[in-house]
Amino acid sequence: MTTSTPYITQQGPEDRFGREFLLCVTDPTNPGEVDQGKVSRAIGDASELVNSYLGKR
């Protein structure tokens, strides 16, 4: 059985782009809270893209 190593954590986007940016892009109608579901989907999409270049191992 192989395990997947995450390329990024939930905290990564906030560290990279800042909380204010995430507030604006994940939920512009409720700017007081980051939509973690959207962050998780973006992380998943990015991981799939990386895996498509690296190939499954």
mmCIF file of the N, C-alpha and C atoms, coordinates in Angstrom:
data_MODEL
# 
_entry.id   MODEL 
# 
loop_
_atom_site.group_PDB 
_atom_site.id 
_atom_site.type_symbol 
_atom_site.label_atom_id 
_atom_site.label_alt_id 
_atom_site.label_comp_id 
_atom_site.label_asym_id 
_atom_site.label_entity_id 
_atom_site.label_seq_id 
_atom_site.pdbx_PDB_ins_code 
_atom_site.Cartn_x 
_atom_site.Cartn_y 
_atom_site.Cartn_z 
_atom_site.occupancy 
_atom_site.B_iso_or_equiv 
_atom_site.pdbx_formal_charge 
_atom_site.auth_seq_id 
_atom_site.auth_comp_id 
_atom_site.auth_asym_id 
_atom_site.auth_atom_id 
_atom_site.pdbx_PDB_model_num 
ATOM 1   N N  . MET A 1 1  ? 0.842   -1.172 0.000   1.00 0.00 ? 1  MET A N  1 
ATOM 2   C CA . MET A 1 1  ? 0.000   0.000  0.000   1.00 0.00 ? 1  MET A CA 1 
ATOM 3   C C  . MET A 1 1  ? 0.892   1.241  0.000   1.00 0.00 ? 1  MET A C  1 
ATOM 4   N N  . THR A 1 2  ? 0.572   2.190  -0.848  1.00 0.00 ? 2  THR A N  1 
ATOM 5   C CA . THR A 1 2  ? 1.322   3.435  -0.883  1.00 0.00 ? 2  THR A CA 1 
ATOM 6   C C  . THR A 1 2  ? 0.514   4.530  -0.216  1.00 0.00 ? 2  THR A C  1 
ATOM 7   N N  . THR A 1 3  ? 1.215   5.456  0.370   1.00 0.00 ? 3  THR A N  1 
ATOM 8   C CA . THR A 1 3  ? 0.547   6.595  0.980   1.00 0.00 ? 3  THR A CA 1 
ATOM 9   C C  . THR A 1 3  ? 0.947   7.843  0.227   1.00 0.00 ? 3  THR A C  1 
ATOM 10  N N  . SER A 1 4  ? 0.043   8.774  0.212   1.00 0.00 ? 4  SER A N  1 
ATOM 11  C CA . SER A 1 4  ? 0.282   10.020 -0.494  1.00 0.00 ? 4  SER A CA 1 
ATOM 12  C C  . SER A 1 4  ? 0.867   11.045 0.468   1.00 0.00 ? 4  SER A C  1 
ATOM 13  N N  . THR A 1 5  ? 1.930   11.675 0.064   1.00 0.00 ? 5  THR A N  1 
ATOM 14  C CA . THR A 1 5  ? 2.520   12.745 0.849   1.00 0.00 ? 5  THR A CA 1 
ATOM 15  C C  . THR A 1 5  ? 1.904   14.058 0.396   1.00 0.00 ? 5  THR A C  1 
ATOM 16  N N  . PRO A 1 6  ? 1.315   14.803 1.312   1.00 0.00 ? 6  PRO A N  1 
ATOM 17  C CA . PRO A 1 6  ? 0.705   16.067 0.894   1.00 0.00 ? 6  PRO A CA 1 
ATOM 18  C C  . PRO A 1 6  ? 1.773   17.076 0.470   1.00 0.00 ? 6  PRO A C  1 
ATOM 19  N N  . TYR A 1 7  ? 1.471   17.786 -0.586  1.00 0.00 ? 7  TYR A N  1 
ATOM 20  C CA . TYR A 1 7  ? 2.386   18.824 -1.065  1.00 0.00 ? 7  TYR A CA 1 
ATOM 21  C C  . TYR A 1 7  ? 2.181   20.125 -0.295  1.00 0.00 ? 7  TYR A C  1 
ATOM 22  N N  . ILE A 1 8  ? 0.990   20.271 0.275   1.00 0.00 ? 8  ILE A N  1 
ATOM 23  C CA . ILE A 1 8  ? 0.644   21.497 0.983   1.00 0.00 ? 8  ILE A CA 1 
ATOM 24  C C  . ILE A 1 8  ? -0.373  21.170 2.071   1.00 0.00 ? 8  ILE A C  1 
ATOM 25  N N  . THR A 1 9  ? -0.370  21.948 3.127   1.00 0.00 ? 9  THR A N  1 
ATOM 26  C CA . THR A 1 9  ? -1.332  21.775 4.216   1.00 0.00 ? 9  THR A CA 1 
ATOM 27  C C  . THR A 1 9  ? -2.389  22.870 4.139   1.00 0.00 ? 9  THR A C  1 
ATOM 28  N N  . GLN A 1 10 ? -3.389  22.771 4.979   1.00 0.00 ? 10 GLN A N  1 
ATOM 29  C CA . GLN A 1 10 ? -4.431  23.806 5.036   1.00 0.00 ? 10 GLN A CA 1 
ATOM 30  C C  . GLN A 1 10 ? -3.823  25.169 5.372   1.00 0.00 ? 10 GLN A C  1 
ATOM 31  N N  . GLN A 1 11 ? -2.771  25.184 6.163   1.00 0.00 ? 11 GLN A N  1 
ATOM 32  C CA . GLN A 1 11 ? -2.152  26.443 6.577   1.00 0.00 ? 11 GLN A CA 1 
ATOM 33  C C  . GLN A 1 11 ? -1.308  27.065 5.466   1.00 0.00 ? 11 GLN A C  1 
ATOM 34  N N  . GLY A 1 12 ? -0.862  26.254 4.523   1.00 0.00 ? 12 GLY A N  1 
ATOM 35  C CA . GLY A 1 12 ? 0.030   26.732 3.471   1.00 0.00 ? 12 GLY A CA 1 
ATOM 36  C C  . GLY A 1 12 ? -0.469  27.932 2.687   1.00 0.00 ? 12 GLY A C  1 
ATOM 37  N N  . PRO A 1 13 ? -1.699  27.900 2.165   1.00 0.00 ? 13 PRO A N  1 
ATOM 38  C CA . PRO A 1 13 ? -2.180  29.053 1.402   1.00 0.00 ? 13 PRO A CA 1 
ATOM 39  C C  . PRO A 1 13 ? -2.247  30.335 2.237   1.00 0.00 ? 13 PRO A C  1 
ATOM 40  N N  . GLU A 1 14 ? -2.621  30.208 3.496   1.00 0.00 ? 14 GLU A N  1 
ATOM 41  C CA . GLU A 1 14 ? -2.672  31.402 4.342   1.00 0.00 ? 14 GLU A CA 1 
ATOM 42  C C  . GLU A 1 14 ? -1.271  31.948 4.589   1.00 0.00 ? 14 GLU A C  1 
ATOM 43  N N  . ASP A 1 15 ? -0.312  31.055 4.809   1.00 0.00 ? 15 ASP A N  1 
ATOM 44  C CA . ASP A 1 15 ? 1.069   31.496 4.999   1.00 0.00 ? 15 ASP A CA 1 
ATOM 45  C C  . ASP A 1 15 ? 1.597   32.183 3.743   1.00 0.00 ? 15 ASP A C  1 
ATOM 46  N N  . ARG A 1 16 ? 1.233   31.656 2.590   1.00 0.00 ? 16 ARG A N  1 
ATOM 47  C CA . ARG A 1 16 ? 1.765   32.170 1.322   1.00 0.00 ? 16 ARG A CA 1 
ATOM 48  C C  . ARG A 1 16 ? 1.084   33.454 0.874   1.00 0.00 ? 16 ARG A C  1 
ATOM 49  N N  . PHE A 1 17 ? -0.254  33.490 0.959   1.00 0.00 ? 17 PHE A N  1 
ATOM 50  C CA . PHE A 1 17 ? -1.015  34.605 0.391   1.00 0.00 ? 17 PHE A CA 1 
ATOM 51  C C  . PHE A 1 17 ? -1.600  35.554 1.426   1.00 0.00 ? 17 PHE A C  1 
ATOM 52  N N  . GLY A 1 18 ? -1.687  35.117 2.667   1.00 0.00 ? 18 GLY A N  1 
ATOM 53  C CA . GLY A 1 18 ? -2.250  35.951 3.724   1.00 0.00 ? 18 GLY A CA 1 
ATOM 54  C C  . GLY A 1 18 ? -3.735  35.710 3.935   1.00 0.00 ? 18 GLY A C  1 
ATOM 55  N N  . ARG A 1 19 ? -4.161  35.916 5.145   1.00 0.00 ? 19 ARG A N  1 
ATOM 56  C CA . ARG A 1 19 ? -5.557  35.676 5.522   1.00 0.00 ? 19 ARG A CA 1 
ATOM 57  C C  . ARG A 1 19 ? -6.517  36.600 4.778   1.00 0.00 ? 19 ARG A C  1 
ATOM 58  N N  . GLU A 1 20 ? -6.163  37.850 4.625   1.00 0.00 ? 20 GLU A N  1 
ATOM 59  C CA . GLU A 1 20 ? -7.054  38.801 3.948   1.00 0.00 ? 20 GLU A CA 1 
ATOM 60  C C  . GLU A 1 20 ? -7.365  38.359 2.521   1.00 0.00 ? 20 GLU A C  1 
ATOM 61  N N  . PHE A 1 21 ? -6.356  37.893 1.805   1.00 0.00 ? 21 PHE A N  1 
ATOM 62  C CA . PHE A 1 21 ? -6.564  37.408 0.438   1.00 0.00 ? 21 PHE A CA 1 
ATOM 63  C C  . PHE A 1 21 ? -7.514  36.216 0.436   1.00 0.00 ? 21 PHE A C  1 
ATOM 64  N N  . LEU A 1 22 ? -7.286  35.254 1.335   1.00 0.00 ? 22 LEU A N  1 
ATOM 65  C CA . LEU A 1 22 ? -8.154  34.078 1.392   1.00 0.00 ? 22 LEU A CA 1 
ATOM 66  C C  . LEU A 1 22 ? -9.582  34.451 1.754   1.00 0.00 ? 22 LEU A C  1 
ATOM 67  N N  . LEU A 1 23 ? -9.745  35.420 2.628   1.00 0.00 ? 23 LEU A N  1 
ATOM 68  C CA . LEU A 1 23 ? -11.092 35.882 2.964   1.00 0.00 ? 23 LEU A CA 1 
ATOM 69  C C  . LEU A 1 23 ? -11.806 36.408 1.727   1.00 0.00 ? 23 LEU A C  1 
ATOM 70  N N  . CYS A 1 24 ? -11.101 37.161 0.923   1.00 0.00 ? 24 CYS A N  1 
ATOM 71  C CA . CYS A 1 24 ? -11.703 37.754 -0.283  1.00 0.00 ? 24 CYS A CA 1 
ATOM 72  C C  . CYS A 1 24 ? -12.016 36.718 -1.352  1.00 0.00 ? 24 CYS A C  1 
ATOM 73  N N  . VAL A 1 25 ? -11.131 35.778 -1.575  1.00 0.00 ? 25 VAL A N  1 
ATOM 74  C CA . VAL A 1 25 ? -11.323 34.844 -2.690  1.00 0.00 ? 25 VAL A CA 1 
ATOM 75  C C  . VAL A 1 25 ? -12.176 33.633 -2.342  1.00 0.00 ? 25 VAL A C  1 
ATOM 76  N N  . THR A 1 26 ? -12.277 33.266 -1.070  1.00 0.00 ? 26 THR A N  1 
ATOM 77  C CA . THR A 1 26 ? -13.062 32.073 -0.750  1.00 0.00 ? 26 THR A CA 1 
ATOM 78  C C  . THR A 1 26 ? -14.512 32.390 -0.421  1.00 0.00 ? 26 THR A C  1 
ATOM 79  N N  . ASP A 1 27 ? -14.796 33.559 0.074   1.00 0.00 ? 27 ASP A N  1 
ATOM 80  C CA . ASP A 1 27 ? -16.177 33.900 0.408   1.00 0.00 ? 27 ASP A CA 1 
ATOM 81  C C  . ASP A 1 27 ? -16.360 35.412 0.417   1.00 0.00 ? 27 ASP A C  1 
ATOM 82  N N  . PRO A 1 28 ? -16.466 36.023 -0.764  1.00 0.00 ? 28 PRO A N  1 
ATOM 83  C CA . PRO A 1 28 ? -16.567 37.480 -0.836  1.00 0.00 ? 28 PRO A CA 1 
ATOM 84  C C  . PRO A 1 28 ? -17.839 38.042 -0.195  1.00 0.00 ? 28 PRO A C  1 
ATOM 85  N N  . THR A 1 29 ? -18.893 37.230 -0.043  1.00 0.00 ? 29 THR A N  1 
ATOM 86  C CA . THR A 1 29 ? -20.131 37.727 0.562   1.00 0.00 ? 29 THR A CA 1 
ATOM 87  C C  . THR A 1 29 ? -20.110 37.660 2.079   1.00 0.00 ? 29 THR A C  1 
ATOM 88  N N  . ASN A 1 30 ? -19.205 36.875 2.647   1.00 0.00 ? 30 ASN A N  1 
ATOM 89  C CA . ASN A 1 30 ? -19.071 36.754 4.099   1.00 0.00 ? 30 ASN A CA 1 
ATOM 90  C C  . ASN A 1 30 ? -17.593 36.868 4.436   1.00 0.00 ? 30 ASN A C  1 
ATOM 91  N N  . PRO A 1 31 ? -17.037 38.080 4.339   1.00 0.00 ? 31 PRO A N  1 
ATOM 92  C CA . PRO A 1 31 ? -15.584 38.234 4.454   1.00 0.00 ? 31 PRO A CA 1 
ATOM 93  C C  . PRO A 1 31 ? -15.002 37.999 5.842   1.00 0.00 ? 31 PRO A C  1 
ATOM 94  N N  . GLY A 1 32 ? -15.787 37.540 6.786   1.00 0.00 ? 32 GLY A N  1 
ATOM 95  C CA . GLY A 1 32 ? -15.253 37.305 8.120   1.00 0.00 ? 32 GLY A CA 1 
ATOM 96  C C  . GLY A 1 32 ? -14.699 35.915 8.331   1.00 0.00 ? 32 GLY A C  1 
ATOM 97  N N  . GLU A 1 33 ? -14.897 35.025 7.354   1.00 0.00 ? 33 GLU A N  1 
ATOM 98  C CA . GLU A 1 33 ? -14.496 33.638 7.561   1.00 0.00 ? 33 GLU A CA 1 
ATOM 99  C C  . GLU A 1 33 ? -13.980 33.020 6.264   1.00 0.00 ? 33 GLU A C  1 
ATOM 100 N N  . VAL A 1 34 ? -12.833 32.356 6.348   1.00 0.00 ? 34 VAL A N  1 
ATOM 101 C CA . VAL A 1 34 ? -12.272 31.648 5.197   1.00 0.00 ? 34 VAL A CA 1 
ATOM 102 C C  . VAL A 1 34 ? -13.082 30.378 4.984   1.00 0.00 ? 34 VAL A C  1 
ATOM 103 N N  . ASP A 1 35 ? -13.499 30.129 3.747   1.00 0.00 ? 35 ASP A N  1 
ATOM 104 C CA . ASP A 1 35 ? -14.231 28.903 3.412   1.00 0.00 ? 35 ASP A CA 1 
ATOM 105 C C  . ASP A 1 35 ? -13.213 27.777 3.259   1.00 0.00 ? 35 ASP A C  1 
ATOM 106 N N  . GLN A 1 36 ? -13.046 26.984 4.314   1.00 0.00 ? 36 GLN A N  1 
ATOM 107 C CA . GLN A 1 36 ? -12.037 25.924 4.326   1.00 0.00 ? 36 GLN A CA 1 
ATOM 108 C C  . GLN A 1 36 ? -12.332 24.843 3.295   1.00 0.00 ? 36 GLN A C  1 
ATOM 109 N N  . GLY A 1 37 ? -13.602 24.662 2.954   1.00 0.00 ? 37 GLY A N  1 
ATOM 110 C CA . GLY A 1 37 ? -13.953 23.698 1.916   1.00 0.00 ? 37 GLY A CA 1 
ATOM 111 C C  . GLY A 1 37 ? -13.355 24.084 0.579   1.00 0.00 ? 37 GLY A C  1 
ATOM 112 N N  . LYS A 1 38 ? -13.402 25.371 0.257   1.00 0.00 ? 38 LYS A N  1 
ATOM 113 C CA . LYS A 1 38 ? -12.814 25.847 -0.998  1.00 0.00 ? 38 LYS A CA 1 
ATOM 114 C C  . LYS A 1 38 ? -11.297 25.723 -0.967  1.00 0.00 ? 38 LYS A C  1 
ATOM 115 N N  . VAL A 1 39 ? -10.706 25.988 0.182   1.00 0.00 ? 39 VAL A N  1 
ATOM 116 C CA . VAL A 1 39 ? -9.256  25.836 0.313   1.00 0.00 ? 39 VAL A CA 1 
ATOM 117 C C  . VAL A 1 39 ? -8.878  24.368 0.116   1.00 0.00 ? 39 VAL A C  1 
ATOM 118 N N  . SER A 1 40 ? -9.633  23.467 0.712   1.00 0.00 ? 40 SER A N  1 
ATOM 119 C CA . SER A 1 40 ? -9.361  22.027 0.562   1.00 0.00 ? 40 SER A CA 1 
ATOM 120 C C  . SER A 1 40 ? -9.483  21.582 -0.886  1.00 0.00 ? 40 SER A C  1 
ATOM 121 N N  . ARG A 1 41 ? -10.511 22.071 -1.583  1.00 0.00 ? 41 ARG A N  1 
ATOM 122 C CA . ARG A 1 41 ? -10.673 21.709 -2.995  1.00 0.00 ? 41 ARG A CA 1 
ATOM 123 C C  . ARG A 1 41 ? -9.516  22.237 -3.836  1.00 0.00 ? 41 ARG A C  1 
ATOM 124 N N  . ALA A 1 42 ? -9.073  23.450 -3.552  1.00 0.00 ? 42 ALA A N  1 
ATOM 125 C CA . ALA A 1 42 ? -7.941  24.014 -4.295  1.00 0.00 ? 42 ALA A CA 1 
ATOM 126 C C  . ALA A 1 42 ? -6.672  23.206 -4.046  1.00 0.00 ? 42 ALA A C  1 
ATOM 127 N N  . ILE A 1 43 ? -6.467  22.784 -2.809  1.00 0.00 ? 43 ILE A N  1 
ATOM 128 C CA . ILE A 1 43 ? -5.308  21.948 -2.487  1.00 0.00 ? 43 ILE A CA 1 
ATOM 129 C C  . ILE A 1 43 ? -5.399  20.623 -3.231  1.00 0.00 ? 43 ILE A C  1 
ATOM 130 N N  . GLY A 1 44 ? -6.581  20.020 -3.243  1.00 0.00 ? 44 GLY A N  1 
ATOM 131 C CA . GLY A 1 44 ? -6.777  18.763 -3.962  1.00 0.00 ? 44 GLY A CA 1 
ATOM 132 C C  . GLY A 1 44 ? -6.524  18.911 -5.448  1.00 0.00 ? 44 GLY A C  1 
ATOM 133 N N  . ASP A 1 45 ? -7.041  19.994 -6.034  1.00 0.00 ? 45 ASP A N  1 
ATOM 134 C CA . ASP A 1 45 ? -6.827  20.242 -7.463  1.00 0.00 ? 45 ASP A CA 1 
ATOM 135 C C  . ASP A 1 45 ? -5.345  20.424 -7.777  1.00 0.00 ? 45 ASP A C  1 
ATOM 136 N N  . ALA A 1 46 ? -4.657  21.180 -6.924  1.00 0.00 ? 46 ALA A N  1 
ATOM 137 C CA . ALA A 1 46 ? -3.225  21.403 -7.143  1.00 0.00 ? 46 ALA A CA 1 
ATOM 138 C C  . ALA A 1 46 ? -2.442  20.100 -7.008  1.00 0.00 ? 46 ALA A C  1 
ATOM 139 N N  . SER A 1 47 ? -2.817  19.280 -6.043  1.00 0.00 ? 47 SER A N  1 
ATOM 140 C CA . SER A 1 47 ? -2.141  17.993 -5.857  1.00 0.00 ? 47 SER A CA 1 
ATOM 141 C C  . SER A 1 47 ? -2.342  17.086 -7.061  1.00 0.00 ? 47 SER A C  1 
ATOM 142 N N  . GLU A 1 48 ? -3.560  17.068 -7.607  1.00 0.00 ? 48 GLU A N  1 
ATOM 143 C CA . GLU A 1 48 ? -3.830  16.265 -8.800  1.00 0.00 ? 48 GLU A CA 1 
ATOM 144 C C  . GLU A 1 48 ? -2.998  16.745 -9.984  1.00 0.00 ? 48 GLU A C  1 
ATOM 145 N N  . LEU A 1 49 ? -2.849  18.047 -10.114 1.00 0.00 ? 49 LEU A N  1 
ATOM 146 C CA . LEU A 1 49 ? -2.041  18.592 -11.205 1.00 0.00 ? 49 LEU A CA 1 
ATOM 147 C C  . LEU A 1 49 ? -0.582  18.163 -11.060 1.00 0.00 ? 49 LEU A C  1 
ATOM 148 N N  . VAL A 1 50 ? -0.041  18.280 -9.852  1.00 0.00 ? 50 VAL A N  1 
ATOM 149 C CA . VAL A 1 50 ? 1.341   17.851 -9.612  1.00 0.00 ? 50 VAL A CA 1 
ATOM 150 C C  . VAL A 1 50 ? 1.487   16.368 -9.922  1.00 0.00 ? 50 VAL A C  1 
ATOM 151 N N  . ASN A 1 51 ? 0.547   15.562 -9.437  1.00 0.00 ? 51 ASN A N  1 
ATOM 152 C CA . ASN A 1 51 ? 0.610   14.121 -9.684  1.00 0.00 ? 51 ASN A CA 1 
ATOM 153 C C  . ASN A 1 51 ? 0.534   13.787 -11.167 1.00 0.00 ? 51 ASN A C  1 
ATOM 154 N N  . SER A 1 52 ? -0.209  14.576 -11.930 1.00 0.00 ? 52 SER A N  1 
ATOM 155 C CA . SER A 1 52 ? -0.306  14.304 -13.367 1.00 0.00 ? 52 SER A CA 1 
ATOM 156 C C  . SER A 1 52 ? 1.038   14.506 -14.060 1.00 0.00 ? 52 SER A C  1 
ATOM 157 N N  . TYR A 1 53 ? 1.852   15.404 -13.537 1.00 0.00 ? 53 TYR A N  1 
ATOM 158 C CA . TYR A 1 53 ? 3.184   15.617 -14.100 1.00 0.00 ? 53 TYR A CA 1 
ATOM 159 C C  . TYR A 1 53 ? 4.180   14.572 -13.603 1.00 0.00 ? 53 TYR A C  1 
ATOM 160 N N  . LEU A 1 54 ? 4.038   14.163 -12.358 1.00 0.00 ? 54 LEU A N  1 
ATOM 161 C CA . LEU A 1 54 ? 4.986   13.217 -11.775 1.00 0.00 ? 54 LEU A CA 1 
ATOM 162 C C  . LEU A 1 54 ? 4.644   11.768 -12.082 1.00 0.00 ? 54 LEU A C  1 
ATOM 163 N N  . GLY A 1 55 ? 3.399   11.502 -12.333 1.00 0.00 ? 55 GLY A N  1 
ATOM 164 C CA . GLY A 1 55 ? 2.953   10.129 -12.547 1.00 0.00 ? 55 GLY A CA 1 
ATOM 165 C C  . GLY A 1 55 ? 2.740   9.449  -11.215 1.00 0.00 ? 55 GLY A C  1 
ATOM 166 N N  . LYS A 1 56 ? 1.863   8.486  -11.197 1.00 0.00 ? 56 LYS A N  1 
ATOM 167 C CA . LYS A 1 56 ? 1.590   7.757  -9.952  1.00 0.00 ? 56 LYS A CA 1 
ATOM 168 C C  . LYS A 1 56 ? 2.768   6.863  -9.622  1.00 0.00 ? 56 LYS A C  1 
ATOM 169 N N  . ARG A 1 57 ? 3.139   6.832  -8.368  1.00 0.00 ? 57 ARG A N  1 
ATOM 170 C CA . ARG A 1 57 ? 4.272   6.022  -7.909  1.00 0.00 ? 57 ARG A CA 1 
ATOM 171 C C  . ARG A 1 57 ? 3.823   5.058  -6.862  1.00 0.00 ? 57 ARG A C  1 
# 
